Amino acid sequence: MTKTILTLTALSVATLGLAACSSWPTSKAPGTYKSSSSHTDASGTKTSTDQTTHVYRDPSGNKKAVVETETKTDPEGWFNSDTTKTTKSYN
């Protein structure tokens, strides 16, 4: 009984690990990927996000990725918008 529970636990952890790995940017084929989204909340704040993912191979043949994200937040009113840019590298 204990052996069965340990086996099922190990299988479920391995499955979760594989699912998490597939969401990494390096799981994509080399190239450039772009995505955009926007929404407005109940108080009228508009938020838009643009994301660019660059997937490439280094000179050693290892797959790497750089994800650039730009988020713009614009609450109702004048001159109060905010832009945030982030860059993350994945090996």
C-alpha positions in Angstrom: 0.0 0.0 0.0 2.8 2.5 1.0 4.7 1.5 -2.2 1.7 2.3 -4.4 1.2 5.7 -2.7 4.9 6.6 -3.2 4.8 5.5 -6.8 1.6 7.6 -7.5 3.2 10.6 -5.8 6.4 10.3 -7.8 4.4 10.0 -11.1 2.3 13.1 -10.3 5.3 15.2 -9.4 7.0 14.1 -12.6 3.9 15.0 -14.6 3.7 18.5 -13.0 7.4 19.0 -13.7 6.9 18.2 -17.4 3.9 20.5 -17.6 5.8 23.4 -16.0 8.8 22.9 -18.4 6.6 23.2 -21.4 5.6 26.7 -20.4 9.2 27.9 -20.4 10.0 30.2 -23.4 12.9 27.8 -24.3 10.4 25.1 -25.2 9.5 27.0 -28.4 11.3 26.8 -31.7 13.9 29.5 -32.4 12.3 32.7 -33.6 10.5 35.8 -32.4 7.1 35.6 -30.8 4.9 38.6 -30.0 1.7 38.8 -27.9 -0.5 41.7 -26.7 -3.4 42.0 -24.3 -5.4 44.8 -22.9 -8.3 45.3 -20.5 -10.1 48.0 -18.6 -11.1 47.5 -14.9 -14.3 48.7 -13.2 -12.7 52.0 -12.1 -11.7 52.8 -15.7 -8.0 52.0 -15.6 -6.7 50.7 -18.9 -3.9 48.2 -18.8 -2.1 46.9 -21.9 0.7 44.4 -22.1 3.0 43.7 -25.0 5.4 40.8 -24.8 8.2 39.8 -27.2 10.0 36.5 -26.8 13.3 36.0 -28.7 14.3 32.3 -28.8 17.7 31.4 -30.2 20.6 29.0 -30.0 24.0 30.1 -28.6 27.3 29.1 -30.3 27.3 25.9 -28.2 23.9 24.9 -29.6 22.0 25.5 -26.3 18.5 27.0 -26.6 18.1 30.4 -24.9 15.3 33.0 -24.7 15.0 36.6 -23.8 11.5 37.9 -22.9 10.8 41.6 -23.1 7.5 42.8 -21.4 6.1 46.3 -21.6 3.1 47.1 -19.4 1.2 50.4 -19.8 -1.3 51.5 -17.1 -3.5 54.5 -17.7 -6.0 55.4 -15.0 -8.8 57.8 -15.8 -7.6 61.4 -15.9 -4.8 63.3 -17.6 -1.1 62.8 -17.4 -1.1 59.9 -15.0 -0.1 57.0 -17.1 2.7 54.6 -16.2 4.9 52.4 -18.4 7.0 49.5 -17.0 9.5 47.5 -19.1 11.1 44.3 -17.9 13.6 41.9 -19.6 14.2 38.3 -18.5 16.7 35.8 -19.8 16.2 32.1 -19.7 19.0 29.5 -20.2 
